[in-house]
Amino acid sequence: MKETIDCRGMRCPLPIIACAKKIIEMQDGASFILLADDPAAAVDLQAWSRMTGHHCAPQGDGAWMIEKRIKD
């Protein structure tokens, strides 16, 4: 079972801040689930992942799988 960060009820940028804080603690290749119900979170998470080089994938119902990419 993947760790889940529940950001439901939070407005952006709070889900992105929570995601960024969590990813710092993780080993390369590790992943977690982020729950966010703010409509802006979908756009913001995708932009954040492009800027940081990490991966995010929608899992449905406001859930996102966030994976820390291995840095070269």
N, CA, C and O atoms as CSV, one atom per row, in Angstrom:
chain,resi,resn,atom,element,x,y,z
A,1,MET,N,N,0.850,-1.183,0.000
A,1,MET,CA,C,0.000,0.000,0.000
A,1,MET,C,C,0.888,1.236,0.000
A,1,MET,O,O,1.771,1.379,0.847
A,2,LYS,N,N,0.650,2.120,-0.950
A,2,LYS,CA,C,1.419,3.363,-1.042
A,2,LYS,C,C,0.963,4.354,0.022
A,2,LYS,O,O,-0.208,4.397,0.400
A,3,GLU,N,N,1.914,5.142,0.490
A,3,GLU,CA,C,1.577,6.216,1.415
A,3,GLU,C,C,0.668,7.212,0.693
A,3,GLU,O,O,0.843,7.476,-0.496
A,4,THR,N,N,-0.292,7.754,1.417
A,4,THR,CA,C,-1.240,8.704,0.846
A,4,THR,C,C,-1.147,10.026,1.589
A,4,THR,O,O,-1.170,10.068,2.819
A,5,ILE,N,N,-1.043,11.102,0.823
A,5,ILE,CA,C,-1.065,12.460,1.361
A,5,ILE,C,C,-2.438,13.036,0.997
A,5,ILE,O,O,-2.751,13.183,-0.184
A,6,ASP,N,N,-3.243,13.356,1.987
A,6,ASP,CA,C,-4.600,13.838,1.758
A,6,ASP,C,C,-4.632,15.359,1.783
A,6,ASP,O,O,-4.513,15.979,2.840
A,7,CYS,N,N,-4.794,15.949,0.607
A,7,CYS,CA,C,-4.869,17.403,0.480
A,7,CYS,C,C,-6.264,17.850,0.064
A,7,CYS,O,O,-6.445,18.977,-0.398
A,8,ARG,N,N,-7.246,16.975,0.226
A,8,ARG,CA,C,-8.618,17.369,-0.107
A,8,ARG,C,C,-9.046,18.521,0.790
A,8,ARG,O,O,-8.768,18.534,1.989
A,9,GLY,N,N,-9.722,19.479,0.191
A,9,GLY,CA,C,-10.161,20.667,0.920
A,9,GLY,C,C,-9.138,21.784,0.893
A,9,GLY,O,O,-9.440,22.903,1.308
A,10,MET,N,N,-7.943,21.509,0.419
A,10,MET,CA,C,-6.905,22.539,0.316
A,10,MET,C,C,-6.942,23.161,-1.072
A,10,MET,O,O,-7.155,22.463,-2.064
A,11,ARG,N,N,-6.741,24.439,-1.141
A,11,ARG,CA,C,-6.681,25.140,-2.423
A,11,ARG,C,C,-5.232,25.309,-2.833
A,11,ARG,O,O,-4.341,25.449,-1.995
A,12,CYS,N,N,-5.016,25.293,-4.132
A,12,CYS,CA,C,-3.661,25.487,-4.656
A,12,CYS,C,C,-3.175,26.864,-4.240
A,12,CYS,O,O,-3.928,27.838,-4.261
A,13,PRO,N,N,-1.923,26.929,-3.869
A,13,PRO,CA,C,-0.830,25.986,-4.137
A,13,PRO,C,C,-0.559,24.982,-3.016
A,13,PRO,O,O,0.461,24.296,-3.073
A,14,LEU,N,N,-1.420,24.859,-1.999
A,14,LEU,CA,C,-1.122,23.995,-0.856
A,14,LEU,C,C,-0.875,22.527,-1.233
A,14,LEU,O,O,0.043,21.926,-0.677
A,15,PRO,N,N,-1.652,21.911,-2.156
A,15,PRO,CA,C,-1.327,20.530,-2.539
A,15,PRO,C,C,0.059,20.402,-3.197
A,15,PRO,O,O,0.749,19.402,-2.999
A,16,ILE,N,N,0.456,21.404,-3.969
A,16,ILE,CA,C,1.772,21.371,-4.607
A,16,ILE,C,C,2.867,21.519,-3.556
A,16,ILE,O,O,3.896,20.849,-3.639
A,17,ILE,N,N,2.664,22.373,-2.587
A,17,ILE,CA,C,3.642,22.550,-1.509
A,17,ILE,C,C,3.793,21.250,-0.720
A,17,ILE,O,O,4.911,20.849,-0.397
A,18,ALA,N,N,2.678,20.592,-0.407
A,18,ALA,CA,C,2.729,19.315,0.317
A,18,ALA,C,C,3.467,18.259,-0.508
A,18,ALA,O,O,4.251,17.477,0.030
A,19,CYS,N,N,3.214,18.243,-1.794
A,19,CYS,CA,C,3.873,17.302,-2.700
A,19,CYS,C,C,5.379,17.557,-2.730
A,19,CYS,O,O,6.170,16.620,-2.626
A,20,ALA,N,N,5.768,18.796,-2.869
A,20,ALA,CA,C,7.187,19.158,-2.934
A,20,ALA,C,C,7.910,18.815,-1.622
A,20,ALA,O,O,9.055,18.364,-1.650
A,21,LYS,N,N,7.257,19.022,-0.490
A,21,LYS,CA,C,7.865,18.683,0.798
A,21,LYS,C,C,8.054,17.174,0.929
A,21,LYS,O,O,9.087,16.713,1.415
A,22,LYS,N,N,7.055,16.410,0.494
A,22,LYS,CA,C,7.134,14.954,0.601
A,22,LYS,C,C,8.213,14.388,-0.316
A,22,LYS,O,O,8.949,13.487,0.087
A,23,ILE,N,N,8.318,14.887,-1.512
A,23,ILE,CA,C,9.252,14.328,-2.496
A,23,ILE,C,C,10.701,14.486,-2.043
A,23,ILE,O,O,11.549,13.662,-2.386
A,24,ILE,N,N,10.991,15.536,-1.278
A,24,ILE,CA,C,12.344,15.759,-0.767
A,24,ILE,C,C,12.769,14.611,0.151
A,24,ILE,O,O,13.939,14.227,0.161
A,25,GLU,N,N,11.832,14.067,0.918
A,25,GLU,CA,C,12.109,13.006,1.884
A,25,GLU,C,C,12.303,11.632,1.238
A,25,GLU,O,O,12.796,10.710,1.887
A,26,MET,N,N,11.925,11.490,-0.016
A,26,MET,CA,C,11.847,10.182,-0.651
A,26,MET,C,C,13.122,9.785,-1.385
A,26,MET,O,O,13.913,10.632,-1.799
A,27,GLN,N,N,13.299,8.482,-1.535
A,27,GLN,CA,C,14.392,7.956,-2.343
A,27,GLN,C,C,13.981,8.000,-3.809
A,27,GLN,O,O,12.793,7.969,-4.131
A,28,ASP,N,N,14.980,8.074,-4.701
A,28,ASP,CA,C,14.704,8.050,-6.138
A,28,ASP,C,C,13.903,6.795,-6.487
A,28,ASP,O,O,14.200,5.702,-6.005
A,29,GLY,N,N,12.900,6.966,-7.319
A,29,GLY,CA,C,12.070,5.858,-7.764
A,29,GLY,C,C,10.881,5.561,-6.868
A,29,GLY,O,O,9.997,4.802,-7.262
A,30,ALA,N,N,10.834,6.137,-5.672
A,30,ALA,CA,C,9.715,5.914,-4.747
A,30,ALA,C,C,8.506,6.726,-5.199
A,30,ALA,O,O,8.644,7.702,-5.937
A,31,SER,N,N,7.326,6.318,-4.755
A,31,SER,CA,C,6.113,7.038,-5.147
A,31,SER,C,C,5.122,7.071,-3.992
A,31,SER,O,O,5.243,6.325,-3.020
A,32,PHE,N,N,4.148,7.948,-4.124
A,32,PHE,CA,C,3.072,8.072,-3.145
A,32,PHE,C,C,1.822,8.543,-3.868
A,32,PHE,O,O,1.876,8.940,-5.032
A,33,ILE,N,N,0.708,8.496,-3.174
A,33,ILE,CA,C,-0.574,8.957,-3.718
A,33,ILE,C,C,-0.912,10.299,-3.075
A,33,ILE,O,O,-0.848,10.454,-1.855
A,34,LEU,N,N,-1.269,11.258,-3.910
A,34,LEU,CA,C,-1.725,12.569,-3.443
A,34,LEU,C,C,-3.208,12.690,-3.774
A,34,LEU,O,O,-3.610,12.487,-4.920
A,35,LEU,N,N,-4.013,13.018,-2.784
A,35,LEU,CA,C,-5.437,13.263,-2.983
A,35,LEU,C,C,-5.676,14.765,-2.980
A,35,LEU,O,O,-5.307,15.453,-2.029
A,36,ALA,N,N,-6.286,15.270,-4.032
A,36,ALA,CA,C,-6.554,16.711,-4.135
A,36,ALA,C,C,-7.859,16.910,-4.889
A,36,ALA,O,O,-8.060,16.338,-5.960
A,37,ASP,N,N,-8.742,17.721,-4.327
A,37,ASP,CA,C,-10.023,17.971,-4.986
A,37,ASP,C,C,-10.156,19.387,-5.554
A,37,ASP,O,O,-11.207,19.732,-6.095
A,38,ASP,N,N,-9.125,20.196,-5.443
A,38,ASP,CA,C,-9.135,21.518,-6.064
A,38,ASP,C,C,-8.964,21.327,-7.578
A,38,ASP,O,O,-7.997,20.694,-8.001
A,39,PRO,N,N,-9.870,21.854,-8.395
A,39,PRO,CA,C,-9.746,21.686,-9.845
A,39,PRO,C,C,-8.413,22.194,-10.402
A,39,PRO,O,O,-7.931,21.679,-11.411
A,40,ALA,N,N,-7.825,23.183,-9.765
A,40,ALA,CA,C,-6.543,23.718,-10.235
A,40,ALA,C,C,-5.392,22.746,-9.986
A,40,ALA,O,O,-4.339,22.866,-10.613
A,41,ALA,N,N,-5.574,21.790,-9.085
A,41,ALA,CA,C,-4.498,20.853,-8.752
A,41,ALA,C,C,-4.069,20.031,-9.961
A,41,ALA,O,O,-2.883,19.738,-10.111
A,42,ALA,N,N,-5.003,19.655,-10.820
A,42,ALA,CA,C,-4.653,18.850,-12.003
A,42,ALA,C,C,-3.659,19.597,-12.888
A,42,ALA,O,O,-2.647,19.032,-13.302
A,43,VAL,N,N,-3.942,20.840,-13.172
A,43,VAL,CA,C,-3.056,21.654,-14.009
A,43,VAL,C,C,-1.744,21.922,-13.280
A,43,VAL,O,O,-0.667,21.808,-13.865
A,44,ASP,N,N,-1.838,22.277,-12.012
A,44,ASP,CA,C,-0.645,22.619,-11.235
A,44,ASP,C,C,0.281,21.417,-11.042
A,44,ASP,O,O,1.499,21.564,-11.137
A,45,LEU,N,N,-0.272,20.235,-10.774
A,45,LEU,CA,C,0.560,19.042,-10.592
A,45,LEU,C,C,1.304,18.680,-11.875
A,45,LEU,O,O,2.475,18.304,-11.838
A,46,GLN,N,N,0.619,18.797,-12.997
A,46,GLN,CA,C,1.271,18.487,-14.274
A,46,GLN,C,C,2.374,19.493,-14.582
A,46,GLN,O,O,3.439,19.109,-15.065
A,47,ALA,N,N,2.140,20.763,-14.313
A,47,ALA,CA,C,3.170,21.791,-14.527
A,47,ALA,C,C,4.339,21.574,-13.577
A,47,ALA,O,O,5.495,21.682,-13.984
A,48,TRP,N,N,4.049,21.269,-12.310
A,48,TRP,CA,C,5.094,21.018,-11.333
A,48,TRP,C,C,5.959,19.835,-11.759
A,48,TRP,O,O,7.185,19.892,-11.667
A,49,SER,N,N,5.317,18.764,-12.226
A,49,SER,CA,C,6.086,17.583,-12.620
A,49,SER,C,C,6.976,17.872,-13.829
A,49,SER,O,O,8.098,17.371,-13.899
A,50,ARG,N,N,6.498,18.663,-14.769
A,50,ARG,CA,C,7.337,19.047,-15.917
A,50,ARG,C,C,8.534,19.885,-15.458
A,50,ARG,O,O,9.650,19.683,-15.938
A,51,MET,N,N,8.313,20.808,-14.547
A,51,MET,CA,C,9.386,21.700,-14.087
A,51,MET,C,C,10.416,20.981,-13.222
A,51,MET,O,O,11.594,21.337,-13.246
A,52,THR,N,N,9.991,19.982,-12.464
A,52,THR,CA,C,10.895,19.315,-11.532
A,52,THR,C,C,11.472,18.016,-12.069
A,52,THR,O,O,12.448,17.502,-11.524
A,53,GLY,N,N,10.881,17.479,-13.129
A,53,GLY,CA,C,11.356,16.223,-13.692
A,53,GLY,C,C,10.785,14.985,-13.016
A,53,GLY,O,O,11.188,13.867,-13.338
A,54,HIS,N,N,9.859,15.162,-12.088
A,54,HIS,CA,C,9.208,14.025,-11.443
A,54,HIS,C,C,7.992,13.639,-12.277
A,54,HIS,O,O,7.645,14.331,-13.234
A,55,HIS,N,N,7.351,12.542,-11.916
A,55,HIS,CA,C,6.233,12.029,-12.702
A,55,HIS,C,C,4.952,12.086,-11.878
A,55,HIS,O,O,4.952,11.746,-10.695
A,56,CYS,N,N,3.863,12.518,-12.506
A,56,CYS,CA,C,2.554,12.434,-11.865
A,56,CYS,C,C,1.578,11.811,-12.859
A,56,CYS,O,O,1.631,12.089,-14.057
A,57,ALA,N,N,0.697,10.975,-12.350
A,57,ALA,CA,C,-0.288,10.311,-13.200
A,57,ALA,C,C,-1.629,10.278,-12.470
A,57,ALA,O,O,-1.702,9.872,-11.310
A,58,PRO,N,N,-2.694,10.709,-13.159
A,58,PRO,CA,C,-4.010,10.667,-12.527
A,58,PRO,C,C,-4.442,9.225,-12.272
A,58,PRO,O,O,-4.220,8.339,-13.097
A,59,GLN,N,N,-5.061,9.012,-11.117
A,59,GLN,CA,C,-5.548,7.690,-10.740
A,59,GLN,C,C,-7.070,7.662,-10.640
A,59,GLN,O,O,-7.655,6.626,-10.324
A,60,GLY,N,N,-7.714,8.804,-10.908
A,60,GLY,CA,C,-9.170,8.899,-10.825
A,60,GLY,C,C,-9.626,9.432,-9.479
A,60,GLY,O,O,-8.951,9.256,-8.465
A,61,ASP,N,N,-10.766,10.079,-9.481
A,61,ASP,CA,C,-11.387,10.624,-8.264
A,61,ASP,C,C,-10.464,11.517,-7.451
A,61,ASP,O,O,-10.473,11.460,-6.222
A,62,GLY,N,N,-9.670,12.339,-8.121
A,62,GLY,CA,C,-8.807,13.294,-7.437
A,62,GLY,C,C,-7.537,12.700,-6.860
A,62,GLY,O,O,-6.827,13.368,-6.108
A,63,ALA,N,N,-7.240,11.450,-7.202
A,63,ALA,CA,C,-6.008,10.809,-6.725
A,63,ALA,C,C,-4.939,10.899,-7.813
A,63,ALA,O,O,-5.219,10.729,-8.999
A,64,TRP,N,N,-3.715,11.169,-7.380
A,64,TRP,CA,C,-2.567,11.264,-8.282
A,64,TRP,C,C,-1.437,10.419,-7.743
A,64,TRP,O,O,-1.140,10.461,-6.549
A,65,MET,N,N,-0.802,9.648,-8.615
A,65,MET,CA,C,0.392,8.914,-8.236
A,65,MET,C,C,1.568,9.832,-8.564
A,65,MET,O,O,1.716,10.280,-9.701
A,66,ILE,N,N,2.398,10.106,-7.567
A,66,ILE,CA,C,3.566,10.966,-7.725
A,66,ILE,C,C,4.798,10.081,-7.539
A,66,ILE,O,O,4.927,9.382,-6.534
A,67,GLU,N,N,5.696,10.123,-8.519
A,67,GLU,CA,C,6.914,9.316,-8.469
A,67,GLU,C,C,8.135,10.219,-8.543
A,67,GLU,O,O,8.233,11.092,-9.406
A,68,LYS,N,N,9.062,9.991,-7.622
A,68,LYS,CA,C,10.306,10.740,-7.645
A,68,LYS,C,C,11.220,10.126,-8.698
A,68,LYS,O,O,11.609,8.963,-8.599
A,69,ARG,N,N,11.547,10.905,-9.683
A,69,ARG,CA,C,12.400,10.424,-10.755
A,69,ARG,C,C,13.852,10.388,-10.321
A,69,ARG,O,O,14.298,11.214,-9.525
A,70,ILE,N,N,14.573,9.436,-10.846
A,70,ILE,CA,C,16.000,9.314,-10.576
A,70,ILE,C,C,16.716,10.426,-11.323
A,70,ILE,O,O,16.555,10.584,-12.533
A,71,LYS,N,N,17.498,11.185,-10.594
A,71,LYS,CA,C,18.241,12.301,-11.189
A,71,LYS,C,C,19.571,11.808,-11.722
A,71,LYS,O,O,20.242,10.994,-11.088
A,72,ASP,N,N,19.950,12.307,-12.895
A,72,ASP,CA,C,21.238,11.946,-13.505
A,72,ASP,C,C,22.373,12.586,-12.785
A,72,ASP,O,O,23.529,12.393,-13.159
